[in-house]
Amino acid sequence: MSSETTAWWSTDLVRVEPGKIELSGYPVEQLIGDASFVDTIWLMLRGELPDRSSSRLLEAALTAGVDHGPQAPSIAAARMAATCGVGLNNAVATGANLLGDVHGGAGQQCMELLAEVVRRTRDGEDLDPVVADVVRRHRYVPGFGHRFHPRDPRRDPLLSLVESAVSEGVVDGHHLRAAQAVERALARGRSKPVPMNIDGATAVIYSELGFAPELGRGLFVLSRSVGVLAHAWEESRSGTRIKGPIPRSLLADYTGPEPRDVPHRD
């Protein structure tokens, strides 16, 4: 077999041979029982196993983003798909495929914003003017405010864990301080604050842990897919067939022209 053939799908991630599976050099039989699923996620994405504190922080972020109810478009779509005779994998894929820039992308966008703030302050600019400039350029600052929660209940416990990790020297805290500065800037001149939401809090964690913004999006999809799977499974057992977006007794409002005849054509 030529080297060109074996190099076609070359990978640093896994070695598979008869009787052997190694993930970044670690035998899978040693990982089983000793490494958690979160540890293995880190290993697959970063090439090394995380320390206990980093693993705990990543697990907290993944846990926090698992679900936000059946009204979330990705969840609703998965539930509808589950009633249409497709397999569970198709229903999960339907939900996950809705996680794009608008629904599911704010975490990555927030990570990119925080990365800019941190980069510019490391280059010598003062924090507050940098934050003011970044906030001014965004009509909607990703990762802050919530259409449903006045204060996202996931914010405080997640940021508390980050603060503990900073005090323990696990992470440096630059992205946390940047996010807190954005939060303060958004609160100025308002009667109500605009606190970080789940996307902002997890963006802080993923950034502090050294994940690239694109992986922040991927980690959110991985987290929310758990909720998508659970909802699809629940709906598949309901016995309902072809469940649409609104109850069958209701019809969507029609806003087009009134009834009219097709004009006669010679």
ABEGO torsion letter per residue (X at the ends): XBAAAAAAABBAABBBBBGBBBBGGBBAAAABGABBAAAAAAAAAAGBBBBAAAAAAAAAAAAAAABAEAABAAAAAAAAAAAAGBBAAAAAAAAAAABBAABGAAAAAAAAAAAAAAAAAAAGBBAAAAAAAAAAABABBBGBEBAABABBAAAAAAAAAAAAAAAAGABAGAAAAAAAAAAAAAABGBABBBBBBAAAAAAAAAAAAGBBAAAAAAAAAAAAAAAAAAAAAAAAAAGBBGBBABBAABBBBBABBBBBBBBBBX
